[in-house]
Structures are given as structure tokens and as C-alpha cells.
């Protein structure tokens, strides 16, 4: 009897070409955060603020150039999570 070994256990739900469900949830979370914060933003800056939120959402969901198979928001969380993970040895 042959046993089938699963090679991949973490599958991402793909909605469109490069948009995954997790990315959509993060972008919608940023929209909700922008909606909550928007009353504290001056009326002249409302449109630039929402444009900024869209840009941050799209850029943070792009693949990270330094961490393979991770997104930019993962790289930011890794950088902020522990300050003492990097130790410099030598000169």
C-alpha cells in the first residue's frame, strides 16, 4: 500500500492573478483603519490621506525582495518584532 505524502500544507486562496485572500483582508483592514482615522484628518487632506492608505495597502502586499515567499508587511513585522535578532560579529 502506497502512502501519499503531502508536499505543501500552507495554500493561499488566490482570488485574481496576484491577489490573494489574505492580501484583500489586509487592504480592507487598512481601508477600515483609514475610515476610523479620517475624522481626525483635516478636510483638505482627506483625499491625499485616502490615496496614501491605498498606496500603503498595495505596496505592503507586494512580495518582499529580501525575504522569499513573504510579503513586505511580513518583513516589517519581522524587523519590528525583535530588536536583538541581529548580532554583528567582528570588525
C-alpha positions as CSV (number, residue, x, y, z in Angstrom):
1,X,0.0,0.0,0.0
2,X,1.4,3.4,-1.0
3,X,1.1,6.4,1.2
4,X,0.7,9.8,-0.4
5,X,2.9,12.4,1.3
6,X,1.6,16.0,1.1
7,X,4.4,18.3,0.0
8,X,2.6,21.6,0.7
9,X,0.3,22.2,3.6
10,X,0.0,26.0,3.5
11,X,-2.0,27.0,0.5
12,X,-3.1,30.6,-0.1
13,X,-6.5,31.3,-1.6
14,X,-6.0,33.0,-4.9
15,X,-8.7,35.4,-5.9
16,X,-7.2,37.0,-9.1
17,X,-3.9,37.0,-10.8
18,X,-1.7,38.2,-8.0
19,X,-4.3,39.0,-5.3
20,X,-4.8,36.5,-2.5
21,X,-7.5,36.4,0.2
22,X,-5.0,37.5,2.9
23,X,-3.9,40.5,0.8
24,X,-7.5,41.5,0.3
25,X,-8.2,41.3,4.1
26,X,-5.2,43.4,4.8
27,X,-6.2,46.1,2.3
28,X,-9.8,46.1,3.6
29,X,-8.4,46.4,7.1
30,X,-6.4,49.4,6.1
31,X,-9.5,51.0,4.5
32,X,-11.4,50.4,7.7
33,X,-8.5,52.0,9.7
34,X,-8.5,54.9,7.3
35,X,-12.2,55.3,7.8
36,X,-11.8,55.3,11.6
37,X,-8.9,57.8,11.5
38,X,-10.4,60.1,8.8
39,X,-12.5,62.3,11.2
40,X,-9.2,63.4,12.8
41,X,-7.7,64.4,9.4
42,X,-8.3,68.0,8.1
43,X,-10.9,68.2,5.3
44,X,-8.3,69.5,2.8
45,X,-6.1,66.4,3.4
46,X,-8.9,63.7,3.2
47,X,-8.2,62.8,-0.5
48,X,-4.4,62.6,-0.1
49,X,-4.9,60.6,3.1
50,X,-7.0,58.0,1.3
51,X,-4.6,57.9,-1.6
52,X,-1.8,57.3,0.9
53,X,-3.8,54.5,2.5
54,X,-4.3,52.8,-0.9
55,X,-0.6,53.1,-1.8
56,X,0.5,51.7,1.6
57,X,-2.0,48.8,1.2
58,X,-0.9,47.9,-2.3
59,X,2.8,48.2,-1.6
60,X,2.7,46.3,1.7
61,X,1.0,43.3,-0.1
62,X,3.8,43.1,-2.7
63,X,6.3,40.3,-2.5
64,X,9.4,41.2,-0.4
65,X,12.6,41.5,-2.3
66,X,14.7,40.3,0.7
67,X,12.5,37.5,2.1
68,X,11.5,34.9,-0.4
69,X,7.8,33.8,-0.3
70,X,7.0,36.6,2.1
71,X,5.2,39.9,1.7
72,X,6.5,43.3,2.6
73,X,4.2,43.6,5.7
74,X,5.8,40.3,6.9
75,X,9.3,41.9,6.6
76,X,8.2,44.9,8.5
77,X,6.7,42.8,11.3
78,X,9.9,40.7,11.5
79,X,12.0,43.9,11.7
80,X,9.8,45.4,14.5
81,X,9.3,42.2,16.4
82,X,12.7,41.7,17.9
83,X,15.4,44.2,18.1
84,X,18.2,41.8,19.2
85,X,17.8,39.2,16.5
86,X,20.8,40.6,14.5
87,X,24.2,40.3,16.1
88,X,27.2,41.7,14.5
89,X,30.4,39.7,15.0
90,X,33.8,41.0,14.1
91,X,35.4,44.2,12.8
